[in-house]
Amino acid sequence: MAINQSRRLYSYWRSSAAFRVRIVLNLKQLPYEIMPVHLLEGGGQQHSVEYNALNPQELIPTLVDGERVIRQSIAIIEYLDEIYAHTPMLPPEPRARARVRAIALAVACDIHPLNNLRVMKYLESEFSMPQPERDTWTRHWIAEGFDAIEDMVAGDGLAGVYCNGDTPSMADALLIPQVYNARRFGLDMSAYPTLTRIDAACGELEAFKRARPENQPDAPQKQ
């Protein structure tokens, strides 16, 4: 189903939620324009009147697909899968779909909300938590989530090259940005051999490479 080609993704280069949507757009080979929203500059451009009118939650990402405005990364991914059915992000069998969703939601609901930017800023402003302690907080919650996800992915024999068989799915699109965050905050990934192997396999795909934070137009330029 063809939609207006004026497809825009409001994104921040280091946002893991935007990262996961970029992966899916790339896997589906859907052209899109990045509309940078700096989450720190000037107190955060997501709090501007203009962006609030687009997304009242003042969160990243927001997808504008023609005249359609879609918010929340999981909703965006499922919208893309329903409207652009090629290169599906969910397998056809109900059990497998539930498994992929469970892995994806373990990241989106149980890990990511505890270590995103607004939580870190609140810990700093309201409880005067220094950066090292905030980093420890982040590593703790990623590790607790990854302990479970490693068992979920490796324990049932359904993983292949990727989280679910040999085709990338929504589970991989959610996992890889969180692995990026884990490494950024210094989490030892040796306890998660399956997740590390899948991350390496995804890292070989152009769709994942192009979605990486350092490859975004609003990423700080290397000196």
C-alpha positions as CSV (number, residue, x, y, z in Angstrom):
1,M,0.0,0.0,0.0
2,A,1.7,3.2,-1.1
3,I,1.6,6.2,1.2
4,N,2.7,9.8,0.5
5,Q,6.4,9.8,0.1
6,S,6.8,12.7,2.5
7,R,7.9,10.4,5.3
8,R,9.7,12.1,8.1
9,L,11.2,10.6,11.3
10,Y,11.6,13.0,14.2
11,S,14.7,11.6,15.8
12,Y,17.7,12.2,18.1
13,W,20.9,10.5,17.1
14,R,21.5,8.7,20.4
15,S,17.8,7.9,21.2
16,S,17.5,4.1,21.3
17,A,13.8,4.4,20.6
18,A,14.5,6.3,17.4
19,F,17.4,3.9,16.6
20,R,14.9,0.9,16.6
21,V,12.6,2.7,14.2
22,R,15.4,3.6,11.9
23,I,16.4,-0.1,11.8
24,V,12.9,-1.1,10.7
25,L,12.6,1.6,8.1
26,N,15.9,0.5,6.7
27,L,15.1,-3.2,6.7
28,K,11.9,-2.4,4.8
29,Q,13.9,-0.1,2.5
30,L,11.4,2.8,3.1
31,P,12.9,6.2,2.3
32,Y,12.6,8.8,5.0
33,E,14.0,12.1,6.1
34,I,15.5,12.6,9.5
35,M,14.1,15.6,11.4
36,P,16.6,16.1,14.2
37,V,15.2,17.0,17.6
38,H,18.0,17.7,20.1
39,L,17.1,16.4,23.5
40,L,19.6,18.5,25.4
41,E,20.1,21.7,23.5
42,G,18.3,24.7,24.9
43,G,16.7,22.6,27.6
44,G,15.5,20.1,25.0
45,Q,13.9,20.9,21.6
46,Q,11.3,18.2,22.4
47,H,9.7,20.7,24.8
48,S,9.2,23.4,22.1
49,V,5.7,24.5,21.2
50,E,6.1,23.3,17.7
51,Y,7.1,19.7,18.7
52,N,4.5,19.6,21.5
53,A,1.8,20.2,18.8
54,L,3.2,17.2,16.9
55,N,3.7,14.9,19.9
56,P,2.1,16.0,23.2
57,Q,4.2,13.5,25.1
58,E,7.3,15.4,24.0
59,L,9.1,12.2,23.3
60,I,11.2,10.8,20.5
61,P,10.5,9.3,17.9
62,T,7.5,10.6,15.9
63,L,6.9,9.3,12.4
64,V,5.0,11.5,9.9
65,D,3.9,9.3,7.0
66,G,2.1,11.6,4.5
67,E,-0.7,13.0,6.6
68,R,-0.5,10.3,9.3
69,V,1.3,11.1,12.6
70,I,2.4,8.0,14.5
71,R,3.9,8.2,18.0
72,Q,5.6,5.6,20.3
73,S,8.3,3.4,18.7
74,I,6.4,0.1,19.1
75,A,3.3,1.6,17.6
76,I,5.4,3.0,14.7
77,I,7.0,-0.4,14.0
78,E,3.7,-2.2,14.0
79,Y,2.1,0.5,11.9
80,L,4.9,0.1,9.3
81,D,4.5,-3.7,9.4
82,E,0.8,-3.4,8.8
83,I,0.9,-0.8,6.0
84,Y,4.1,-2.0,4.3
85,A,3.8,-5.8,4.6
86,H,7.0,-6.6,2.7
87,T,10.0,-7.7,4.9
88,P,7.7,-8.4,7.9
89,M,9.0,-7.7,11.4
90,L,6.8,-10.3,13.0
91,P,6.7,-14.0,12.0
92,P,3.4,-15.5,10.6
93,E,2.8,-18.0,13.4
94,P,0.9,-16.8,16.5
95,R,3.3,-18.4,18.9
96,A,6.4,-17.0,17.2
97,R,4.8,-13.6,17.0
98,A,4.1,-13.7,20.7
99,R,7.7,-14.7,21.3
100,V,9.1,-11.9,19.2
101,R,6.8,-9.4,20.9
102,A,7.8,-10.7,24.4
103,I,11.5,-10.1,23.6
104,A,10.9,-6.7,22.2
105,L,8.7,-5.6,25.0
106,A,11.2,-6.9,27.6
107,V,13.4,-4.1,26.2
108,A,10.8,-1.5,25.6
109,C,8.9,-1.9,28.8
110,D,11.3,-3.3,31.4
111,I,14.8,-1.9,30.5
112,H,14.4,1.2,28.5
113,P,12.1,3.2,30.7
114,L,14.5,3.0,33.7
115,N,17.5,4.3,31.9
116,N,16.2,6.9,29.4
117,L,17.2,10.6,29.5
118,R,14.3,12.0,31.4
119,V,14.8,9.4,34.2
120,M,18.5,10.3,34.4
121,K,17.8,14.0,34.5
122,Y,15.3,13.5,37.3
123,L,17.7,11.4,39.4
124,E,20.2,14.2,39.0
125,S,17.9,17.2,39.6
126,E,15.7,15.8,42.4
127,F,18.1,13.4,44.2
128,S,21.5,15.0,43.3
129,M,22.7,11.6,42.1
130,P,26.2,12.0,40.6
131,Q,27.0,10.6,37.2
132,P,28.9,7.5,38.4
133,E,25.9,6.4,40.5
134,R,23.6,7.1,37.6
135,D,25.8,4.9,35.4
136,T,25.7,2.1,38.0
137,W,21.9,2.4,38.1
138,T,21.8,2.1,34.3
139,R,24.1,-1.0,34.2
140,H,22.0,-2.6,37.0
141,W,18.7,-2.4,35.1
142,I,20.2,-3.4,31.7
143,A,21.9,-6.4,33.3
144,E,18.7,-7.5,35.1
145,G,16.9,-7.3,31.8
146,F,19.6,-9.0,29.8
147,D,19.8,-11.9,32.3
148,A,16.2,-12.7,31.4
149,I,16.4,-11.9,27.7
150,E,19.5,-14.1,27.3
151,D,17.5,-17.0,28.7
152,M,14.4,-16.1,26.7
153,V,16.3,-16.1,23.4
154,A,18.7,-19.0,24.0
155,G,16.5,-21.2,26.1
156,D,13.9,-22.5,23.7
157,G,16.0,-23.4,20.7
158,L,14.2,-21.0,18.3
159,A,17.0,-18.5,17.9
160,G,19.0,-18.8,14.7
161,V,21.3,-16.2,13.3
162,Y,18.9,-13.6,14.9
163,C,16.6,-13.6,17.8
164,N,13.9,-15.6,15.9
165,G,15.3,-17.9,13.3
166,D,17.4,-16.6,10.4
167,T,15.5,-13.4,9.6
168,P,15.7,-10.1,11.5
169,S,12.6,-9.3,13.4
170,M,11.2,-6.6,15.7
171,A,13.0,-8.4,18.5
172,D,16.4,-7.6,16.9
173,A,15.4,-4.1,16.2
174,L,14.7,-3.6,19.9
175,L,17.6,-5.6,21.2
176,I,20.5,-4.0,19.2
177,P,20.0,-0.4,20.4
178,Q,19.9,-1.7,24.0
179,V,23.2,-3.5,23.4
180,Y,24.6,-0.3,22.1
181,N,23.5,1.4,25.4
182,A,24.9,-1.4,27.4
183,R,28.4,-1.0,25.9
184,R,28.1,2.8,26.2
185,F,27.6,2.5,29.9
186,G,30.4,-0.2,30.3
187,L,28.3,-3.3,30.9
188,D,30.3,-6.5,30.6
189,M,28.6,-8.4,27.8
190,S,30.5,-11.6,28.3
191,A,27.6,-12.9,30.4
192,Y,25.3,-12.7,27.4
193,P,26.9,-14.9,24.6
194,T,23.7,-15.3,22.6
195,L,22.9,-11.6,22.6
196,T,26.5,-10.7,21.7
197,R,26.4,-13.2,18.8
198,I,23.1,-11.8,17.5
199,D,24.4,-8.2,17.9
200,A,27.4,-9.1,15.8
201,A,25.2,-10.7,13.1
202,C,23.0,-7.7,12.9
203,G,26.0,-5.5,12.8
204,E,26.9,-7.0,9.4
205,L,23.6,-5.8,7.8
206,E,23.5,-2.5,6.1
207,A,20.1,-1.7,7.6
208,F,21.6,-1.8,11.1
209,K,24.8,0.0,10.1
210,R,22.9,2.9,8.6
211,A,20.7,3.2,11.7
212,R,23.6,3.4,14.2
213,P,23.8,6.7,16.2
214,E,27.2,7.8,14.8
215,N,25.9,7.6,11.3
216,Q,23.0,10.0,11.8
217,P,23.0,13.5,10.3
218,D,22.7,15.1,13.8
219,A,25.5,13.1,15.4
220,P,28.5,15.1,16.6
221,Q,31.1,15.3,13.9
222,K,34.3,13.4,14.6
223,Q,37.3,15.7,14.8
